[in-house]
Amino acid sequence: MGTKKKLTALILTAALATPALANEAIRSGGFEIRTRAAVAHETLTWKDEDQGTRTDADVDLFCGLFLASWVELGVGGTYNYTKVDPEQGTSTDRSSFGVLPSLVLNLAPSASVVPYVGAGGGVAFYNGDYAGDESATILPRVEAGLRFFVAEGASLNLSAVYAHWTNLDGEEDAEADRFTVGLGISIYP
C-alpha cells in the first residue's frame, strides 16, 4: 500500500474512532437541516464533432428527524438548473424542482466524522425552453457521504449521489443515470 493510502487510512481511522462533537448533535429526537450543491459541465460530441456544452447545477435542501442516533427519516427538495449551448443554434435552459422522501443510516453516529448512507425517491417537475410536459420520477436515489463535525451543532458534508431519472427533461421515455459529488453543510438545532 502506498504512503498516501496509508496516511489516508490512518487519518480516517483516527477521525472515526474519536468521539467528539457528533455525540451531542446526532441523537434520537434531534433534527437536521442539510444543504448540498453540485455542478457538472459536459462537452457534447457526436461522431467526433463538437456539438456544444451542457451545464447542470443542483441544489438540495433536506430536513430530517433522527428516530435513533443511527437512523433518520426526512424529506428534501431538489432544484436543478440546466443550460445547453449548442455549437450551432440558440442556447436553451430549463429548471426542475423535486420532492424526495429519504431514509438515512448513520454508520458511526458518535464519531467526529460520521459516514452515512441514504436511499429514497421522488418526483420532479420541469419548466423552461426545452422542458417537456411530463414529470420525472427519481427512483432510486442513493447517497453515501461523510459528515465532518466542525462545531457542536454543525457539520461540513461530502457526498456522492446516484439517481435514476425517468422522463428526463420532461420528455416521455427519456431516462438517465446521474452520478454527482457534492458539498454541503448541516445544522442540528
Sequence and secondary structure as in RCSB ss.txt:
>XXXX:A:sequence
MGTKKKLTALILTAALATPALANEAIRSGGFEIRTRAAVAHETLTWKDEDQGTRTDADVDLFCGLFLASWVELGV
GGTYNYTKVDPEQGTSTDRSSFGVLPSLVLNLAPSASVVPYVGAGGGVAFYNGDYAGDESATILPRVEAGLRFFV
AEGASLNLSAVYAHWTNLDGEEDAEADRFTVGLGISIYP
>XXXX:A:secstr
  HHHHHHHHHHHHHHH B THHHHS TT EEEEEEEEEEEEEEEETTEEEEEEEEEEEEEEEEEEEETTEEEEE
EEEEEEEEEEESSS  EEEEEEEEEEEEEEESSTTBSEEEEEEEEEEEEEEEETT  SS EEEEEEEEEEEEEEE
ETTEEEEEEEEEEEEESGGG TT EEEEEEEEEEEEE  
